[in-house]
């Protein structure tokens, strides 16, 4: 997909303050006053200057690879990642010299030297804007046509009837009332170049009731206020920095940085870059290429899964102004500092390849460790035909399809003390410390957990029963028989994992790693006497649906290729290369 020139950004990205939560790819309707809004208008002359033209990006490239189906899967456009989801201030800068520009129209706001940053904050201001009056006509059809032209370029528009002149004024754009003369001239000349305005167009301050949020950009002694979101663009193609204001460790990213208001009304820091470059910072954070997990074929499998997830998720968080978060809510993304040669090579080797089912991108879910058997999707989420539970054991070429549904079988060959010992057949053993694990709660601890679940004091927990299991052996419903509140229950995956919190080795209270569990009481005298607490035997880490990341490493270590790995964990899929992919320099 070709990236738009900076001059054409107004066609795609103009956002008024009332629409600042929309994603840039969304076409915006006209922005105008309500019928009950009072308009206060003052006029001033404008000084013309030459039109500013910015270069376009290079052409896209198509690629082909034998052995893969070629389908009309949409080519990957630039992706927008919320690297800071919410902050009071965002710092935008670069290791190279850079410019801060208005996101909506590409106009220059300020420049900065290498190694510095500008701080963006939000301030409230009266809802007054500088708008360019491009015409005042009694020919309503002509006004409507010019208005439509302006909106086709993404510019906000406003019309107001002038009774004295018996004409309808058409205003285009909205700048902060503090906008510099140069910025005003640049925007006017942009509209002239687009055929929207003529040389006699002039600015008016148009005020409506209420207040609006303005972006304040400060670097050193320079302070600028701007109506639209702002972007940082390195002049020499270097890395950008996007950080919470005052952060000690400065994160660096490829592409562009942006600060804009999110749905909650705070600032989001956004990294926009080619999707393939985004994957450079995802794959090593999701499957670190260490000695355990650095197998090239496992890295390739992770790259395809991450690419598929990202492409399917484009627009997922449009209300916040970006596509995906840089956290486990979506995919962990570490930016430039996270990149590793092994994982970057895996991204390049699989460039553009995605997983599809019956011609559509799959929901490429993955988790750390399945514990020997992945889950059917409905054991944690909703039904999907390609997210079927599969075994992780290949013993003498035969897949062991028996999920461990009894504690005796569960522990027979895979006791926790054998956690990191190589065992024949199982791909996760030796690759994950969460393959088998156990934990004990005292009665007081368990009573506290179930009281929190019930929202009241439950007293002693008399028994814990797993009353329903899924095909993989994961608990779908757990009942807690209590002294004071009767029977309390938790449901599948997140519900039970959140109910049965535990204290990890670092001392933090966290959710249970998995629901592939067996729970037994502990007694005062070994196997008899009063119940003193509970012991859990568990397997795996995460929801267990789709690709097992440590299982992929184990399969790769035993000679499986990335396509074989993917087709094992995602049932009935095809690996598809789009007809065009974004080039990666």
C-alpha positions as CSV (number, residue, x, y, z in Angstrom):
1,X,0.0,0.0,0.0
2,X,1.5,3.4,-1.0
3,X,1.9,5.8,1.9
4,X,0.4,9.2,1.3
5,X,2.6,12.3,0.9
6,X,2.7,14.8,3.7
7,X,0.9,17.2,1.5
8,X,-2.0,14.7,1.0
9,X,-2.3,13.9,4.7
10,X,-5.2,16.3,4.9
11,X,-7.1,14.0,2.6
12,X,-6.8,11.1,5.0
13,X,-6.0,12.3,8.4
14,X,-7.8,15.6,9.2
15,X,-9.5,15.3,12.6
16,X,-11.4,18.0,14.5
17,X,-11.2,18.1,18.2
18,X,-14.7,16.6,18.3
19,X,-13.5,13.6,16.3
20,X,-10.1,13.2,17.7
21,X,-10.8,9.6,18.9
22,X,-11.3,8.4,15.3
23,X,-8.6,6.4,13.5
24,X,-6.9,8.2,10.7
25,X,-8.1,5.7,8.1
26,X,-11.8,6.6,8.8
27,X,-13.4,9.0,6.3
28,X,-14.7,11.9,8.2
29,X,-18.0,13.7,7.6
30,X,-18.4,17.5,7.7
31,X,-17.7,19.3,10.9
32,X,-20.1,22.2,11.5
33,X,-21.9,24.0,14.2
34,X,-25.2,22.8,15.7
35,X,-28.2,24.9,15.0
36,X,-28.2,26.3,18.5
37,X,-24.6,27.4,18.5
38,X,-23.9,31.1,18.4
39,X,-21.2,32.2,16.0
40,X,-18.9,35.1,16.8
41,X,-16.8,36.1,13.7
42,X,-13.9,38.5,13.3
43,X,-11.9,38.8,10.0
44,X,-8.3,39.6,9.2
45,X,-6.2,39.7,6.1
46,X,-3.8,36.9,5.2
47,X,-0.4,37.1,3.6
48,X,0.3,34.7,0.7
49,X,3.4,32.6,0.4
50,X,4.6,29.9,-1.9
51,X,3.0,26.5,-1.9
52,X,4.9,23.8,0.1
53,X,5.2,20.4,-1.7
54,X,6.5,17.3,0.1
55,X,7.9,14.2,-1.5
56,X,6.0,11.0,-1.7
57,X,7.2,7.6,-0.4
58,X,8.5,5.0,-2.8
59,X,6.3,2.5,-4.7
60,X,5.1,-0.7,-3.2
61,X,6.6,-4.0,-4.2
62,X,4.8,-7.3,-5.0
63,X,6.4,-10.6,-4.1
64,X,5.8,-14.2,-4.9
65,X,6.9,-17.4,-3.3
66,X,6.4,-20.9,-4.6
67,X,4.6,-23.4,-2.5
68,X,2.1,-20.9,-1.1
69,X,-1.3,-20.0,-2.4
70,X,-1.6,-16.5,-3.8
71,X,-4.9,-14.9,-2.7
72,X,-6.3,-11.4,-2.6
73,X,-5.5,-10.9,1.0
74,X,-5.2,-7.2,1.6
75,X,-1.6,-5.9,1.4
76,X,-0.2,-4.8,4.7
77,X,-0.4,-1.0,5.2
78,X,1.4,0.9,7.9
79,X,0.3,-0.1,11.3
80,X,-0.4,2.2,14.3
81,X,0.7,0.9,17.7
82,X,-0.3,2.5,21.0
83,X,3.1,2.3,22.7
84,X,1.8,4.6,25.4
85,X,-1.9,4.1,26.0
86,X,-2.5,6.9,28.5
87,X,-0.4,9.7,29.9
88,X,-0.6,13.3,30.9
89,X,2.3,14.2,28.7
90,X,4.1,12.6,25.8
91,X,7.7,13.3,24.7
92,X,8.3,13.1,20.9
93,X,11.9,13.4,19.6
94,X,14.6,11.7,17.6
95,X,18.3,10.8,17.7
96,X,18.4,12.7,14.4
97,X,17.2,16.3,13.6
98,X,13.5,16.2,13.4
99,X,10.3,18.2,12.7
100,X,7.0,18.3,14.6
101,X,4.2,18.6,12.2
102,X,0.4,18.9,12.3
103,X,-1.0,15.4,11.7
104,X,-4.0,16.6,9.8
105,X,-2.4,18.7,7.2
106,X,1.4,18.1,7.4
107,X,2.2,21.7,8.2
108,X,5.4,22.4,10.1
109,X,5.0,23.4,13.8
110,X,8.6,23.3,15.0
111,X,12.0,21.8,14.4
112,X,14.4,20.2,16.8
113,X,18.1,19.3,16.8
114,X,19.3,15.7,17.1
115,X,19.0,14.0,20.5
116,X,16.2,16.3,21.8
117,X,12.5,16.0,22.3
118,X,9.4,18.1,22.5
119,X,6.8,17.7,25.2
120,X,3.1,17.5,24.2
121,X,0.4,18.1,26.8
122,X,-3.3,19.0,26.6
123,X,-4.8,22.3,27.6
124,X,-8.3,23.6,27.7
125,X,-9.1,26.6,25.6
126,X,-12.3,28.5,24.5
127,X,-13.8,26.8,21.5
128,X,-12.5,29.3,19.0
129,X,-10.6,28.4,15.8
130,X,-9.0,30.2,12.9
131,X,-10.9,29.1,9.8
132,X,-10.2,30.1,6.3
133,X,-13.2,31.7,4.5
134,X,-12.9,30.4,0.9
135,X,-16.1,31.8,-0.5
136,X,-19.4,33.6,0.3
137,X,-22.0,32.9,-2.3
138,X,-25.8,32.9,-2.8
139,X,-25.3,29.9,-5.2
140,X,-25.9,27.1,-2.7
141,X,-25.0,24.4,-5.2
142,X,-21.6,26.1,-5.7
143,X,-21.1,26.2,-1.9
144,X,-22.0,22.6,-1.6
145,X,-19.6,21.5,-4.4
146,X,-16.7,23.4,-2.8
147,X,-17.6,22.0,0.6
148,X,-17.6,18.5,-0.8
149,X,-14.2,19.1,-2.5
150,X,-12.7,20.3,0.8
151,X,-14.1,17.3,2.7
152,X,-12.7,14.9,0.1
153,X,-9.3,16.1,1.2
154,X,-10.3,15.5,4.8
155,X,-10.6,19.1,5.9
156,X,-13.1,20.2,8.5
157,X,-15.7,22.6,7.0
158,X,-18.3,25.0,8.4
159,X,-21.0,27.1,6.7
160,X,-22.7,30.2,8.1
161,X,-25.3,32.5,6.4
162,X,-24.4,36.1,6.2
163,X,-27.7,38.0,6.2
164,X,-26.1,41.4,5.4
165,X,-24.5,40.1,2.2
166,X,-27.3,37.5,1.5
167,X,-24.6,34.8,1.0
168,X,-23.4,31.6,2.6
169,X,-19.9,31.7,3.9
170,X,-17.8,28.5,3.6
171,X,-15.0,28.1,6.1
172,X,-12.4,25.4,5.7
173,X,-9.9,24.0,8.3
174,X,-9.4,24.9,11.9
175,X,-6.2,26.2,13.4
176,X,-5.5,27.3,16.9
177,X,-6.0,31.0,17.4
178,X,-2.3,31.2,18.4
179,X,-1.2,29.7,15.1
180,X,1.8,31.5,13.6
181,X,1.6,33.6,10.5
182,X,3.8,31.1,8.7
183,X,1.4,28.2,9.6
184,X,-1.6,30.2,8.5
185,X,0.1,31.0,5.2
186,X,1.2,27.4,4.6
187,X,-2.4,26.1,5.2
188,X,-3.9,28.7,2.9
189,X,-1.5,27.8,0.2
190,X,-2.2,24.1,0.7
191,X,-5.9,24.8,0.0
192,X,-5.0,26.9,-3.0
193,X,-3.0,24.1,-4.4
194,X,-5.9,21.7,-3.9
195,X,-8.3,24.1,-5.8
196,X,-10.3,24.8,-2.6
197,X,-9.3,28.4,-2.0
198,X,-8.1,31.4,-4.1
199,X,-5.7,34.2,-3.2
200,X,-8.4,36.4,-1.7
201,X,-9.3,33.8,0.9
202,X,-8.9,35.2,4.5
203,X,-9.0,33.9,8.1
204,X,-11.8,34.4,10.6
205,X,-11.9,33.6,14.2
206,X,-15.0,31.5,14.7
207,X,-16.1,30.9,18.3
208,X,-18.8,28.5,19.5
209,X,-20.1,27.8,22.9
210,X,-18.0,25.6,25.3
211,X,-14.3,24.8,25.5
212,X,-12.0,22.5,23.5
213,X,-8.8,20.6,24.1
214,X,-5.7,22.0,22.4
215,X,-2.3,20.3,22.0
216,X,0.5,22.3,23.5
217,X,4.0,21.5,22.2
218,X,7.0,22.8,24.1
219,X,10.7,22.5,23.4
220,X,13.0,24.7,25.3
221,X,11.5,28.2,25.3
222,X,9.3,27.5,22.3
223,X,5.7,26.8,23.0
224,X,3.1,26.2,20.3
225,X,-0.6,25.4,20.6
226,X,-2.2,23.3,17.9
227,X,-5.7,22.0,17.3
228,X,-4.8,18.7,15.7
229,X,-2.7,15.7,16.8
230,X,1.1,16.1,16.1
231,X,3.7,13.8,14.6
232,X,7.5,13.7,14.8
233,X,9.3,13.1,11.6
234,X,13.1,12.5,11.5
235,X,14.7,14.5,8.7
236,X,17.3,11.8,7.8
237,X,15.1,8.7,8.3
238,X,16.4,8.0,11.8
239,X,14.7,6.5,14.8
240,X,12.0,8.4,16.8
241,X,11.5,8.5,20.6
242,X,8.1,8.2,22.1
243,X,8.0,8.3,25.9
244,X,5.8,9.2,28.8
245,X,6.9,12.7,29.9
246,X,9.8,12.5,32.4
247,X,10.6,8.8,31.6
248,X,14.2,7.9,32.5
249,X,14.5,5.2,29.9
250,X,13.9,6.6,26.4
251,X,12.2,4.1,24.0
252,X,13.1,4.3,20.3
253,X,11.1,3.2,17.3
254,X,11.3,3.0,13.6
255,X,8.8,5.1,11.5
256,X,6.9,8.0,13.0
257,X,5.8,9.1,16.4
258,X,2.5,10.7,17.2
259,X,0.7,12.2,20.2
260,X,-3.1,12.4,20.2
261,X,-6.1,12.3,22.5
262,X,-7.5,8.8,23.2
263,X,-11.1,7.8,24.0
264,X,-10.5,8.5,27.7
265,X,-9.5,12.1,27.0
266,X,-5.8,11.5,27.9
267,X,-2.8,11.4,25.6
268,X,-1.7,8.3,23.7
269,X,1.8,7.9,22.2
270,X,1.5,6.2,18.8
271,X,4.2,4.5,16.6
272,X,3.2,4.3,13.0
273,X,5.5,2.2,10.8
274,X,5.4,-0.5,8.1
275,X,3.9,-3.7,9.4
276,X,7.0,-5.8,8.6
277,X,9.2,-3.4,10.6
278,X,6.7,-3.6,13.5
279,X,7.2,-7.4,13.5
280,X,10.9,-6.9,14.1
281,X,10.0,-5.6,17.5
282,X,7.2,-8.1,18.2
283,X,8.7,-11.6,17.5
284,X,11.7,-11.3,19.9
285,X,9.4,-10.1,22.7
286,X,6.8,-12.8,22.1
287,X,9.4,-15.6,21.6
288,X,12.8,-14.4,22.8
289,X,15.5,-15.9,20.6
290,X,17.6,-17.3,23.4
291,X,19.4,-20.6,23.4
292,X,16.1,-22.2,24.4
293,X,13.7,-20.6,21.9
294,X,16.0,-19.2,19.2
295,X,15.4,-22.0,16.6
296,X,14.9,-20.2,13.2
297,X,11.8,-22.3,12.3
298,X,10.1,-21.5,15.6
299,X,10.9,-17.8,15.0
300,X,9.4,-18.0,11.6
301,X,6.2,-19.7,12.9
302,X,6.0,-16.8,15.5
303,X,6.5,-14.3,12.7
304,X,3.6,-15.6,10.6
305,X,1.3,-15.9,13.6
306,X,2.2,-12.3,14.7
307,X,1.7,-11.0,11.2
308,X,-1.6,-12.7,10.8
309,X,-2.8,-11.4,14.2
310,X,-1.7,-7.9,13.3
311,X,-3.3,-7.8,9.9
312,X,-6.6,-9.2,11.2
313,X,-6.4,-6.6,14.0
314,X,-6.1,-3.5,11.9
315,X,-8.6,-1.0,13.3
316,X,-9.2,-3.0,16.4
317,X,-8.7,0.0,18.7
318,X,-9.7,2.8,16.3
319,X,-11.6,4.7,19.0
320,X,-8.2,5.3,20.7
321,X,-6.6,6.4,17.4
322,X,-4.5,3.3,16.7
323,X,-4.7,-0.4,15.7
324,X,-3.1,-2.4,18.5
325,X,-1.6,-2.0,21.9
326,X,2.0,-2.8,22.5
327,X,1.1,-5.1,25.5
328,X,-0.2,-8.6,26.1
329,X,-3.7,-7.1,25.5
330,X,-2.7,-7.6,21.8
331,X,1.0,-8.4,21.1
332,X,4.0,-7.4,23.1
333,X,6.0,-4.8,21.0
334,X,9.4,-3.5,22.2
335,X,10.3,-1.2,19.4
336,X,13.9,-0.9,18.0
337,X,15.6,-1.9,21.2
338,X,13.9,-5.3,21.2
339,X,15.1,-6.3,17.7
340,X,17.3,-9.4,17.3
341,X,19.1,-10.7,14.2
342,X,17.5,-14.2,14.4
343,X,13.9,-12.9,14.7
344,X,14.4,-10.2,12.1
345,X,15.7,-12.8,9.7
346,X,12.6,-14.9,10.4
347,X,10.4,-11.9,9.6
348,X,12.2,-11.3,6.3
349,X,12.2,-15.0,5.4
350,X,8.4,-15.1,5.7
351,X,7.7,-11.6,4.4
352,X,4.0,-11.2,3.7
353,X,3.0,-14.8,4.6
354,X,-0.2,-15.1,6.7
355,X,-2.4,-18.0,7.9
356,X,-5.9,-18.2,6.4
357,X,-8.9,-20.5,6.8
358,X,-11.3,-20.8,3.9
359,X,-9.8,-17.6,2.4
360,X,-9.9,-15.4,5.5
361,X,-7.2,-14.4,7.9
362,X,-7.4,-16.5,11.0
363,X,-7.5,-15.2,14.6
364,X,-3.9,-16.4,15.2
365,X,-4.1,-16.8,19.0
366,X,-1.0,-18.1,20.8
367,X,0.1,-18.7,24.3
368,X,3.3,-19.4,26.1
369,X,3.0,-23.1,27.1
370,X,0.1,-25.5,26.5
371,X,1.2,-28.0,29.1
372,X,1.1,-30.9,26.8
373,X,-2.2,-30.3,25.0
374,X,-3.7,-27.1,23.5
375,X,-7.3,-26.1,24.2
376,X,-10.3,-25.9,22.0
377,X,-11.1,-22.2,21.5
378,X,-14.4,-22.5,23.5
379,X,-12.5,-23.6,26.5
380,X,-11.4,-20.0,26.9
381,X,-13.3,-18.0,24.3
382,X,-15.8,-18.8,21.6
383,X,-15.9,-21.6,19.0
384,X,-13.5,-21.5,16.0
385,X,-13.1,-24.3,13.5
386,X,-9.3,-23.8,13.2
387,X,-8.6,-23.4,16.9
388,X,-8.9,-27.0,17.9
389,X,-7.0,-28.6,20.8
390,X,-4.1,-30.7,19.7
391,X,-1.6,-32.8,21.6
392,X,1.9,-31.8,22.1
393,X,3.3,-35.3,22.2
394,X,4.8,-37.1,19.3
395,X,5.9,-40.5,20.6
396,X,7.6,-42.6,17.9
397,X,5.8,-40.7,15.2
398,X,2.3,-41.1,16.7
399,X,0.5,-38.2,18.2
400,X,-0.7,-39.0,21.7
401,X,-4.3,-37.7,21.7
402,X,-5.1,-38.4,25.3
403,X,-5.4,-35.3,27.4
404,X,-4.3,-35.9,31.0
405,X,-7.7,-36.0,32.7
406,X,-6.7,-37.7,35.9
407,X,-4.2,-36.6,38.4
408,X,-2.6,-40.1,38.3
409,X,-2.0,-39.9,34.6
410,X,-1.1,-36.2,34.8
411,X,1.8,-36.9,37.1
412,X,2.8,-40.3,36.0
413,X,5.7,-39.3,33.7
414,X,5.8,-35.5,34.2
415,X,6.3,-34.7,37.9
416,X,7.2,-31.1,38.7
417,X,10.7,-32.2,39.8
418,X,11.3,-33.4,36.2
419,X,10.4,-29.9,34.9
420,X,13.5,-29.2,32.9
421,X,14.7,-32.7,32.2
422,X,14.5,-33.7,28.6
423,X,11.9,-36.3,27.9
424,X,11.2,-38.2,24.7
425,X,8.2,-37.0,22.7
426,X,7.0,-33.9,24.5
427,X,8.1,-30.7,22.7
428,X,7.5,-28.3,25.7
429,X,9.6,-30.2,28.3
430,X,12.9,-28.5,28.6
431,X,11.6,-25.3,27.0
432,X,9.3,-24.0,29.6
433,X,9.4,-23.7,33.4
434,X,5.6,-23.7,33.3
435,X,5.3,-27.1,31.7
436,X,4.5,-28.6,35.1
437,X,4.1,-26.7,38.3
438,X,2.5,-26.8,41.7
439,X,1.5,-24.4,44.5
440,X,0.0,-24.5,48.0
441,X,-2.4,-22.1,49.8
442,X,-3.0,-22.1,53.5
443,X,-6.7,-22.2,54.5
444,X,-6.5,-18.5,55.4
445,X,-5.2,-17.7,52.0
446,X,-7.8,-19.7,50.2
447,X,-10.6,-18.3,52.4
448,X,-9.4,-14.8,51.4
449,X,-9.4,-15.6,47.7
450,X,-12.9,-17.1,47.7
451,X,-14.3,-14.3,49.9
452,X,-13.0,-11.9,47.3
453,X,-14.7,-14.0,44.5
454,X,-18.0,-14.1,46.4
455,X,-17.9,-10.5,47.6
456,X,-18.4,-11.6,51.2
457,X,-16.8,-13.5,54.0
458,X,-17.1,-17.2,53.2
459,X,-15.3,-18.6,56.2
460,X,-13.4,-21.8,55.7
461,X,-13.4,-23.4,52.2
462,X,-14.6,-26.9,52.9
463,X,-14.0,-28.4,49.5
464,X,-12.9,-27.5,45.9
465,X,-14.4,-29.5,43.1
466,X,-13.7,-29.2,39.4
467,X,-17.1,-30.1,38.1
468,X,-16.5,-29.6,34.4
469,X,-13.5,-30.0,32.1
470,X,-12.9,-29.3,28.5
471,X,-11.5,-31.8,26.0
472,X,-7.9,-30.7,26.8
473,X,-8.5,-31.3,30.5
474,X,-8.8,-27.6,31.4
475,X,-11.2,-26.7,34.1
476,X,-14.4,-25.1,32.8
477,X,-16.2,-24.7,36.1
478,X,-14.8,-24.9,39.6
479,X,-17.1,-25.0,42.7
480,X,-15.9,-23.9,46.1
481,X,-17.9,-25.3,49.0
482,X,-17.7,-22.7,51.9
483,X,-18.6,-22.5,55.5
484,X,-20.7,-19.3,55.4
485,X,-21.7,-18.7,51.8
486,X,-22.6,-22.1,50.5
487,X,-21.2,-23.0,47.1
488,X,-19.4,-20.3,45.0
489,X,-18.1,-21.0,41.5
490,X,-15.7,-19.7,38.9
491,X,-15.8,-20.3,35.2
492,X,-13.5,-21.0,32.3
493,X,-9.9,-19.6,31.9
494,X,-9.7,-16.0,33.1
495,X,-12.5,-16.4,35.7
496,X,-10.8,-19.3,37.5
497,X,-7.2,-18.0,37.0
498,X,-8.2,-14.6,38.5
499,X,-10.0,-16.4,41.4
500,X,-7.0,-18.6,42.3
501,X,-4.3,-16.0,42.6
502,X,-0.9,-16.9,44.0
503,X,2.3,-15.2,45.1
504,X,5.1,-15.8,42.6
505,X,8.8,-16.0,43.2
506,X,9.2,-12.3,43.0
507,X,6.6,-11.8,45.7
508,X,3.9,-10.4,43.4
509,X,0.2,-11.6,43.6
510,X,-0.7,-12.8,40.1
511,X,-3.3,-14.9,38.4
512,X,-2.9,-18.7,38.2
513,X,-0.8,-19.6,35.2
514,X,-3.4,-22.0,33.6
515,X,-6.6,-23.8,34.1
516,X,-5.1,-27.2,33.2
517,X,-5.1,-28.1,36.9
518,X,-5.9,-30.6,39.6
519,X,-6.6,-29.4,43.1
520,X,-6.3,-31.4,46.3
521,X,-6.7,-30.6,50.0
522,X,-3.7,-30.6,52.3
523,X,-4.1,-32.2,55.7
524,X,-2.7,-31.6,59.2
525,X,-1.3,-35.1,59.3
526,X,-0.3,-35.9,55.7
527,X,-3.4,-37.6,54.4
528,X,-5.7,-37.3,57.4
529,X,-6.9,-34.9,60.0
530,X,-8.3,-31.4,59.5
531,X,-7.9,-29.7,56.1
532,X,-5.2,-27.0,56.4
533,X,-5.2,-25.7,52.8
534,X,-5.1,-26.7,49.2
535,X,-2.4,-27.8,46.7
536,X,-2.7,-27.3,42.9
537,X,-0.9,-29.3,40.3
538,X,-0.9,-27.4,37.0
539,X,0.4,-27.5,33.4
540,X,1.1,-24.7,31.0
541,X,1.0,-20.9,31.0
542,X,-1.8,-18.9,29.3
543,X,-5.1,-19.7,27.8
544,X,-3.6,-22.6,25.7
545,X,-5.5,-21.8,22.5
546,X,-3.7,-21.9,19.2
547,X,0.1,-21.9,18.8
548,X,2.1,-23.0,21.8
549,X,5.2,-20.9,21.7
550,X,7.4,-23.3,23.6
551,X,5.9,-26.2,21.8
552,X,6.9,-24.5,18.5
553,X,10.5,-24.3,19.8
554,X,10.4,-27.9,20.7
555,X,9.1,-28.9,17.3
556,X,11.7,-26.8,15.6
557,X,14.4,-28.5,17.7
558,X,13.2,-31.8,16.4
559,X,13.4,-30.8,12.8
560,X,9.9,-29.6,11.9
561,X,9.6,-26.6,9.6
562,X,7.6,-23.5,10.4
563,X,4.7,-24.4,8.1
564,X,4.5,-27.8,9.7
565,X,4.4,-26.2,13.1
566,X,1.7,-23.8,12.2
567,X,-0.5,-26.4,10.5
568,X,-0.2,-28.6,13.6
569,X,-1.4,-25.9,16.0
570,X,-3.9,-24.3,13.7
571,X,-6.3,-26.9,12.2
572,X,-7.0,-26.9,8.5
573,X,-5.2,-23.6,7.7
574,X,-3.4,-22.5,4.6
575,X,-0.3,-20.3,4.4
576,X,-1.1,-17.5,2.0
577,X,1.0,-14.8,0.6
578,X,-0.8,-11.6,-0.2
579,X,-0.6,-10.3,-3.8
580,X,1.4,-7.3,-2.5
581,X,3.3,-6.6,0.7
582,X,4.9,-3.5,2.1
583,X,8.6,-3.4,1.3
584,X,11.1,-3.5,4.1
585,X,14.2,-1.4,3.5
